């Protein structure tokens, strides 16, 4: 029996196997115009020899972007073998990348959310990340496939605003959040530099101008290419089918190859949401991706079961491992970056978590989420009026119904030296729920 789905754009009933192509066709003209504009800019740019390009980059960024230079240097050996001009592409993209346009919320979205949370009933404790801009998917540009890129933009807005060291290296120190087309170019450069090389093969190392779904592995590879310490966590239900029988999921082929136990590190690779892999016996905990002080990467202790493990992990993350405990009514700002939150079919950004004390003494938790599918203007209006925003932002444990969820989080600091090479291979934390 044929399966049908409704197109999110025209609401027409279409064969499920044709829904992606059908939906993307609605935006073909807009994407073509955007691609032609970007291509024209590249074409009009004067050709620059590799040596001159490298010197130009060095003169402009050597003082404040030493980690970025190290990243380019890390690709020298690969470039010599493949004959690719990664250095030239890097410098060209710094000047040619386009700033993303978005609805700017006066006063900041997180400030509005903080005020709304503070006005709620007693016996609640909320923890929020710092500044975050909301980037929505647009009908004419990326609805149906762009949520991963939008979440990367949200994380980028936080890192650029809140972390000086990240601002200096992200996107060549541009100081702004690039558009999707530019981000696609940056991901291609990350692949050429050797970050998540195995996963890049599933895209033939090309993603610019395409409508491929991406996930946490691409997010991690992109940020790692700038020296940021991005990590992937996979929460997987017991009994998840093996890779040989698992069905490829909507947001990429999330393959469950072997459950290696709670809190174990496993090698991960693309496309998009491939987190679980066979145990790598040569792997040791000395590798950067699991530093000793990264305690929130461990499985929560106690009798927490099911998707409560996810809630507990997120609380420990934003509260810096229980340094903040649910207590009296208050809103706390965390120094932690937002979380890229992935499941089958969609991805969103977690900007905080709330705990509310119940009459029986237990706590009810809600993830605080920004969804690329929501309109920024409508979201801001609901927060300004303090009405209806809970339905858009709060997500309780009862909403976590998928067998697998993934998170990408970014630790402070910028990697350098040998640590850069260690970042090229993605290892994820596998937690059974």
N, C-alpha and C positions, 0 to 999 in steps of 0.2 A: 504494500500500500504506500502510495506517495505521501510524503509529509509536506505540509504547507506552513508558511509563516507570513506575517503581515509586514510589509515594508515600513520602516520607521519614518519614511519621508512622505510617501504618497498613500500609505495605508492599503495598498493593493495586496491581494493574496497571491503569493509567489511560491514556487517550489522551494523548499528549504535549502536544497543544494544550489539553488540559483540566487538566493537572497543577497549574498555578498556582492556578486557582480551587478545585480539589479540596483541595489542601493548605491553602490559606488558610481554607477552610470549617471545618477542625478547630479553629481558634482564634477563630472569630467571636464566640462567647459571651464569651470572656475579654477580647477587644478591646472589645466593646460595654460591658462593665462598667467597663473602664478609662476609656473615652471618657466614659461617663456621670458617673463620679467627677470627672473633670477639668472637664466642662461644668458640673457642680453647683457646683464651687468658683468658677468664673467668674461663674455666675449669682448666687451669694450675695455676691460682692464688691460693695461699695458703688460706685455710679457716681461717677466723678470727672471734673470738667471738664478739658479739655485743658490749660488754663493752670495749674490747680492741680496736675495730674499732672506737668507739666513742672517746676514749682517744687519739687514733692516730690522728684522724681528729682535735680534740681540740688542741693538741700540735702543729700541723702544721699550723693551720689556726686561732687560737683564737685571735691573735693580730690584724690581718688584715682582718678577715672575720667574724666579730661579727654578721652581719646581716644574713650570711649564717647559723651560729649556731642557731640563733633565728628561722630561717625557719625550721630547723630540730626539734627544741624543740616544734614548733607549732603543729607538727604531733604526739606528744607523746600520747595524749589521744586517737587519732584515731588508732595508732599502738597498744595500749593496748587492744582495742576492737577487732581489726581484726587480731592481732598476726603477722602483717607484719613487716619485718625488713627493714624499709625505711632508717634508719641510716646506716646500713651496706651496702645497695645498693648505697647510696649516696657516701660513702667513697670509695667503690670499683670502682665506675664509674669515680671518680676523677683521679684515677691512670690508668684505662683501656681505657678511651676515646681516640679516635684517632683524630689527627689534620687533618683538611680537606686540600687536595692539590688543588691548583688553579694556574692560570696563573697570575704571579705577574708583574704588570705594573711598569716599571722603572719611578721613580718620582711621581708615584701615579696617578690614573685615574682622580680624582677630580682636580688635578693641571693641567693636560692636558685639561680638559674641561674648566677650568677657563681661560686658555690662549686663547682657541678658542672663548669663549664668549667675551673676551676683544678685540679680533681682529675684531669683527663684526661692522656693521654700527653704526652711532651715534643714540642717542635717545633711547637707551636700558638700562634697569637696570636688572641685574641678581642677584639672591640670591642663594647661594649654602650652603649645609651642609658641614661639615668638611670631613675628610678622610673617604673614603668608598672603600672597595675592591669589585670587581665584581665577583660573583660566577655564572657560567653558568651551565645549565643542560647538562648532557652528554648522548650521545646515548646509551652507554653500562650500564648506571646506573639509570637515573631518568627522561628521556624525557617522557612527557605525564602525569607526576604526581608530580614531585618534585619541581615545581616553588615556592611553599609556603616555603619549607625548605631552598631553595636558598635565598629567601628574608630575612628569619630569619638570615641566615649567613651574608648577607650584613649589616643588622642592627647591628649584633653582632660585625662585624669588626669595625664599627664606634664606638660603645660603648666601646669596649676594648681599642681602640686607643685614643679616645677623652675624655673619662670620667673615671678618676682614681677610683672613688667610684664604678663604674660598673665593671671595670676590676677586682677589688678585690673580687667581689662576683660571677660574672658570671662563670658558669661551675666549681665551686669550686676554683676560682682564678687561673685557668690554664693559662690564658694569651694568649690563642689562640682560633680560631674558630673550633669547633668540626665538624666531618663529619656527614652525615645525620643519619647513624645508631646510633651514640652517642646522637644526638639531640632527636631521637625517645625515647631513654632510659631516657633522662632528662625530656621529656614530660610525660612519664609514672610516673616518680617520682613526678612530679608536681601534677598529678592527685591523686596519693596516699596521698599526703600531703593535699589534699582537694581543690585544685585550679580548678575551673570550674568542680566540681564533676558531675553536671547534664549533661554537655556536654560530659564528658568522658564516660558516659554510652552508648552513640551512637557508641563508638569504643570498648565496653566491657572492657574499661580501658587498652586496649592493642593496641599498634601501632608499636612496634619494628618489623622490618622485613617485614612490610606490605607496600603496595603502595597506601594507602589511600590519597586522596587529603585533604589538610588542609587549613585553612584560618586564618583570623585575631583573632578569638576567641582562637585558639590553640596557635597562636603567643603571644597573651596577657597572657594566662595562663602560658606559659613557662617562659616569662620574669618576671611575677609577682611572680613566685615561688622563684626567687632570690631576691625579694624585690623591683624590679623595678616597677615604677608607669606607667604601660601600660594601655592605654585607647582605646576604639573602637568607631568610629563614623560611622553612617550609613546615606548615602544620598539616599533618596527614592523618586521616582516620585509619584506625586499625582495619586491616583487611582490604586496603586499596589494591586494585588489580595490578599485576606486573606490567612492565612495558610491552610485553608481547601481546597482551590482551587489552590493554588500556585504550580507550577511545580518545582520539585527538580532540582536545577541547577547543572551544570557540576562540579563546585568546591565545592560541598557540598550542603546540603539542606537549601538554604537561604530562610527562612520562614518569610513572612511578615504577622504577626498576627494581629497587630493593629497599625495604624498610630496615634501616641499620640500627634502630633503637633510639631512645629518647636522648636528645642533646648531642647526637653524634654529628661530626662534620662530614659532609659528602660533597663530592665534586659535582658542580652544576654547569650546565651549558645550554645554549639556545636550541631551537628557536623559542624565544620568549619565555615560556614558563617551565622549562625542563630543569627541575631542581634535583630530583632524586637519581642517584647513579650507584653503580656497584661500588663496593668499598674499595678504596685505594689504599692498599696495604703499605705503600711507601710513604703515605702522608703522615706527618708528625705535627703535633700541636705547636711546634715552634714557628710555624708559618704565620705570617702577619695576621691573616684573616681571623684568627681567634686569639687576640691578645689576652693576657691573664687578667687584666682589669676590666675586660668586657663581660662582667658577670651577668648582665641581663640577657646574654645570649644563652644562658643555661635554662634547663627546664625548671619551671616553678616547683617548689617542694610542697609537700602536704598531700591532701586527698583530693585535689582539684582534678576533675575529669572532663572529657569531652571538649567542647569549644570554650569552656571556662578557662582552659589553659591559654587560649589566645588572649582573652580578656586580662588574665593575670600577667601575662608577658607584657602586654601593652602598658598596664598600670606600672609594673616594675620599671619599664623603659622610661616613661615620662617622669616617674617619681624618683628616678635614679636609684633603683633598687631599695624601695621602701624607706628612703629618707623622708618621704612624705607619706603620711598615713591618713586614711579617711578619718576625719574627726569633726570639728565644728564647721559651720557654714563659711566657706571661703573659696576664692579662686586663686590659683597659684600659677605663675608663669614658669615654665620649665626652660632649661637651656638646651634641651634636646631638639633635633630637627624633626619635622613631620615624617610620617611613614608612608611609603608607597604600599598600598593594600590591594592585593590581586586575588581574584577568584575566577572560576570558569565564567566567561562571558563579559566581565567588566573589571575595571580597576578604579580605585578612588584614593584619596589622600586623608590619612588620619592626622588630625591636628591636636588631638587631646583625648581625655577620658574623664568621665564623671562618676563618682560614687555617691549613692544616696542611702542613708541608713533607714532600714525598715523598722516597723514597730516590733518585730520579733528579734531585733538586734542584728540581723543579717544585712548585707549591703547589695544594692542593685546597681549594676554598672552599665554605663552607656558609652560606646565609642563616639567621639565627636569627629564627624567626617565631612570633607568637602568633596562634592561629586561633580566631575566635569560635565555630566549630563544636565545639571541644573543651570538656569540662567543667572548670571552674576547679579544683574540688576534686581531680579525678583528676590534673590537671596538677601541682598543688602536691604531691600525694602522691608522684608519680614523681620530682620534684626533691628532695624531702626524703629519699627512700630512695636517690637517685642510681641509679635503675634505670628504663629504658624511656623516659626523657624525650627521648632523641635522636630517636626516631621521631615524637615530637609536635612538636619544635621545629626540628630541623635540616632544611634543604632544599638539596640540591646542584644544580649546574647541569643534571644529567640529569633533574631534575624539571620544568624549565622547557620545556614542550612546546607552549605556546600560541604563535600567530603574533604576538600583541600583548600587551604588559603596560603598565600605567600606574602611576606613583608620584605621590603628593602629599607634598611636604615643606614645612616651615615655617621660614622664616628668622627670626633673632632680631629683636627690636625691635617697636615699634608705629608704624604709619603715622599721619600727621596732615596736615591742610591739603589741598593739591592732590593729594597722594599717594593720599588716600582715593578721589577720583574716578578715578584711574588704576587702582585696584584693582578697580573695578566691571566692567571688561572683562577676561575671562580670556584670557591668552595662554599657550600651552604650549610646551615644548621638544620638538621632534620629532627622535628619534634612530633611524636605520636600523640594524637588527641583522642 
